[in-house]
Amino acid sequence: MPNDYLPWIIAGIVALALGVGVVLGTRTAARSTTALRRRRGRGRPSRDQFRSGQRSTALKRAAVVVNPTKFADLPMIHERITSTSHACGWGDPLFYETTVADPGTGQAERAVAEGASVVCSLGGDGTVRAVASGLIGTETPLGILPAGTGNLLARNLDLPVLALDEAVRVALTGRNRRIDVGEVVIGEMDAHGQPVGGGELVTQQFLVMAGMGLDALIMGGTNEALKQRVGWAAYLLTGFKHLVSPEFRTQVRLDAEPEFKRRARAVVIGNCGRLLGGLVLMPDARVDDQQLDVVIASPRGFVGWAPVIARVLTRQRKGHSTLDHKVCREIRVRVDHPLPVQVDGDVVGEATEINATVRPAALTVRVPIT
């Protein structure tokens, strides 16, 4: 008799189990839906938070380190940069002015500490170098807003050099590119890197070129007023006067190679090779090739400069013996008497020895998107 009811008993148990499952599932789903709504409510901000007044607090901001001596109407420059920043969707830029005591390094470091998304230099090559020195080793990119006569790093990176608004747009919306930095120690030092005879060692970074001899004489002897009137041609006029500058004896050591001697008029160490007026001194030099290019010029008199000039104009790496071209990662240059030393166009003193090395990919720069 019980076996007759067994199918009904089993069916009843299954129905009861299904009913309980449905009830529990409904309650679980309800709790899940409620939790999801709560999470969505917490994650989705109100529409008020998207209003322009509140959105602007989250906008990225650029810092601009400006050399005030380059501009007659600085407030107008501030207004143009601010307007372009707004057009690119950025907030109000932060402005810092260089001083004689601090040409830009301290200002760049302060801008990084204050949270700038990009730090821009607004001035000549000296301002670019000073601002870059404050950014080396950080992840904050350098934006270059050219306002000098040479603008050599900007030219080597194919950046706008005549249109400020376009340069600002590149600085804010361009892509990041890692480039090498040259580092030069000025002064005599021993095998352990210590100064010789109680002297002083001065360390400088360079982005374009450093050198001793003729190039430093040209940079130091070019009149600022003349540069403002005729631009980069002022360097050519000064260079013409120094073409027959005295020779000097030099001893050069590249990396771990044996030292060699030369009689020279200039020794130029380059991180990149393009000069003013479309001239290229070092055709194969690249800002990210992890090496330095070296040119040793040793022409004799006016006639001796003819093959040197021809080689520069034709961009030939190998050519006349009066213009040696070397490649290295480290270089030591010793000369027989104190000579002026220039770093990215600024004469930083006189010395009888310099030691230069390359710091690969040490700086991030904003360049156009290609």
BELSUL-V129785 format. One record per residue. PHI is phi in degrees with one decimal (none if undefined). PSI is psi in whole degrees, 0 to 359 (NA if undefined). Layout:
BEGIN
PHI | PSI
PHI | PSI
END
This chain:
BEGIN
none | 313
-60.4 | 328
-64.4 | 335
-67.8 | 331
-95.2 | 353
-57.1 | 315
-59.0 | 323
-71.0 | 323
-63.5 | 315
-62.2 | 316
-60.3 | 321
-66.0 | 320
-63.2 | 317
-63.2 | 316
-62.7 | 320
-64.0 | 317
-62.2 | 318
-64.0 | 320
-63.0 | 316
-62.1 | 319
-62.2 | 319
-63.7 | 316
-62.8 | 312
-64.4 | 321
-64.2 | 321
-64.1 | 316
-64.2 | 319
-64.2 | 317
-62.9 | 320
-63.7 | 317
-64.0 | 320
-64.0 | 318
-63.4 | 318
-63.8 | 316
-63.6 | 319
-62.6 | 318
-62.3 | 320
-63.8 | 317
-63.2 | 317
-62.7 | 323
-65.0 | 323
-74.4 | 323
-79.0 | 332
-96.1 | 115
-69.6 | 160
-71.6 | 163
-61.6 | 332
-61.5 | 331
-72.1 | 347
-95.5 | 0
-69.8 | 150
-56.8 | 324
-63.1 | 325
-91.8 | 334
-69.5 | 329
-63.5 | 336
-67.3 | 340
-97.6 | 0
-69.9 | 146
-69.5 | 151
-128.0 | 140
-97.6 | 150
-107.9 | 139
-122.8 | 116
-97.6 | 110
-112.3 | 139
-88.8 | 105
-66.4 | 342
-72.9 | 349
-86.7 | 354
-132.8 | 138
-85.7 | 332
-127.9 | 79
-66.0 | 320
-57.6 | 324
-65.8 | 322
-64.5 | 317
-58.1 | 316
-64.3 | 319
-64.7 | 317
-66.5 | 319
-63.2 | 317
-62.4 | 316
-66.5 | 323
-60.8 | 315
-63.2 | 320
-64.8 | 334
-89.7 | 3
84.7 | 17
-101.8 | 163
-81.9 | 187
-63.4 | 130
-72.1 | 158
-96.3 | 133
-113.4 | 135
-130.8 | 141
-106.3 | 141
-75.8 | 161
-133.8 | 170
-62.6 | 321
-72.6 | 329
-138.0 | 100
-79.1 | 10
145.3 | 340
-67.0 | 311
-63.0 | 322
-64.6 | 320
-64.7 | 318
-63.3 | 321
-66.8 | 321
-63.0 | 320
-63.4 | 316
-63.1 | 330
-88.9 | 7
89.1 | 21
-65.0 | 139
-78.9 | 333
-149.8 | 143
-114.4 | 121
-105.8 | 141
-98.7 | 133
-125.1 | 94
171.4 | 203
-87.1 | 191
-61.6 | 328
-64.5 | 320
-67.1 | 319
-58.2 | 313
-64.0 | 318
-66.2 | 316
-65.5 | 317
-59.7 | 324
-60.1 | 330
-81.7 | 350
-109.8 | 348
-59.1 | 130
88.2 | 355
-102.1 | 174
-95.9 | 359
-78.1 | 125
-77.6 | 155
-97.0 | 128
-105.1 | 132
-105.3 | 117
-111.9 | 95
-66.5 | 136
-148.0 | 20
-111.2 | 192
-86.4 | 317
-85.1 | 304
52.0 | 45
-69.0 | 319
-65.2 | 320
-60.1 | 319
-67.1 | 321
-70.4 | 339
-100.6 | 7
57.9 | 42
-91.7 | 157
-63.0 | 131
-115.0 | 350
-119.3 | 347
-116.3 | 104
-61.9 | 314
-59.0 | 318
-67.5 | 322
-63.2 | 321
-64.1 | 317
-61.3 | 319
-63.8 | 318
-62.4 | 327
-90.0 | 324
-119.5 | 2
-75.9 | 184
-98.9 | 157
-84.4 | 139
-133.8 | 128
-84.6 | 130
-127.2 | 161
-77.6 | 161
-130.5 | 135
-88.4 | 145
-129.3 | 126
-121.8 | 133
-104.9 | 123
-102.8 | 122
127.7 | 158
-75.2 | 133
-139.4 | 155
-85.5 | 187
-65.8 | 343
-98.3 | 7
80.4 | 17
-101.0 | 148
-62.8 | 145
-93.0 | 137
61.7 | 33
73.4 | 14
-73.8 | 185
-121.9 | 139
-105.5 | 134
-119.0 | 126
-105.0 | 130
-132.8 | 146
-95.4 | 148
-136.7 | 146
-106.3 | 335
-112.7 | 284
-148.5 | 152
-130.5 | 156
-171.6 | 170
-127.6 | 145
100.5 | 228
-58.5 | 315
-61.3 | 322
-69.6 | 323
-61.2 | 320
-66.4 | 313
-62.8 | 318
-77.3 | 337
-96.7 | 358
-83.3 | 126
-72.2 | 134
-64.4 | 320
-64.7 | 323
-66.5 | 321
-62.1 | 322
-68.6 | 330
-83.2 | 317
-118.1 | 0
72.5 | 215
-65.7 | 342
-62.4 | 341
-61.9 | 326
-67.2 | 325
-65.8 | 318
-63.0 | 318
-68.2 | 320
-61.7 | 323
-60.7 | 324
-71.0 | 337
-106.0 | 12
-60.8 | 330
-106.8 | 35
-62.4 | 153
-60.4 | 144
-73.8 | 163
-140.5 | 154
-90.3 | 136
-135.3 | 148
-116.9 | 127
-124.7 | 135
-126.7 | 126
-108.2 | 123
49.7 | 231
-100.4 | 14
-75.4 | 161
-63.0 | 148
-70.9 | 144
-130.3 | 162
-115.1 | 150
-148.2 | 155
-100.0 | 125
-140.8 | 165
-111.5 | 341
-159.3 | 144
-125.4 | 117
-117.6 | 130
-112.3 | 121
-118.7 | 140
-92.6 | 338
-150.4 | 168
-117.8 | 356
-86.3 | 135
-105.9 | 193
-75.7 | 159
66.0 | 20
81.5 | 2
-76.2 | 146
-126.2 | 113
-82.2 | 325
-127.7 | 90
-60.1 | 327
-96.6 | 1
-71.5 | 137
-132.9 | 147
-74.1 | 353
-131.8 | 28
-94.3 | 5
61.2 | 31
-152.1 | 167
-109.2 | 145
-104.8 | 140
-125.6 | 132
-121.3 | 127
-113.6 | 112
-99.7 | 128
-139.8 | 53
-74.4 | 156
-108.2 | 107
67.0 | 189
-61.1 | 317
-63.5 | 325
-65.6 | 340
-78.7 | 342
-57.2 | 308
-66.6 | 330
-65.8 | 313
-64.1 | 320
-62.4 | 321
-66.9 | 320
-66.6 | 318
-66.8 | 325
-91.8 | 357
58.7 | 38
-88.9 | 127
-73.6 | 320
-109.2 | 139
-174.0 | 233
-66.7 | 148
-67.7 | 344
-79.8 | 1
-138.8 | 90
-78.3 | 141
-124.6 | 123
-126.0 | 161
-130.6 | 138
-160.5 | 178
-110.1 | 336
-138.4 | 148
-148.4 | 140
-119.7 | 131
-123.1 | 123
-118.8 | 139
-125.8 | 164
-83.4 | 351
-155.8 | 158
-58.4 | 133
-128.6 | 152
-65.3 | 145
-120.1 | 130
-114.4 | 145
-130.4 | 111
50.7 | 41
90.9 | 352
-103.1 | 125
-76.7 | 122
-109.7 | 10
134.4 | 192
-119.1 | 153
-160.9 | 162
-106.5 | 359
-154.8 | 140
-135.6 | 148
-128.0 | 125
-123.5 | 144
-136.8 | 163
-105.0 | 139
-110.9 | 99
-63.5 | 137
49.2 | 41
-87.2 | 348
-135.6 | 139
-101.7 | 130
-125.9 | 142
-83.9 | 128
-130.1 | 165
-62.2 | 148
-77.7 | 126
-118.8 | NA
END
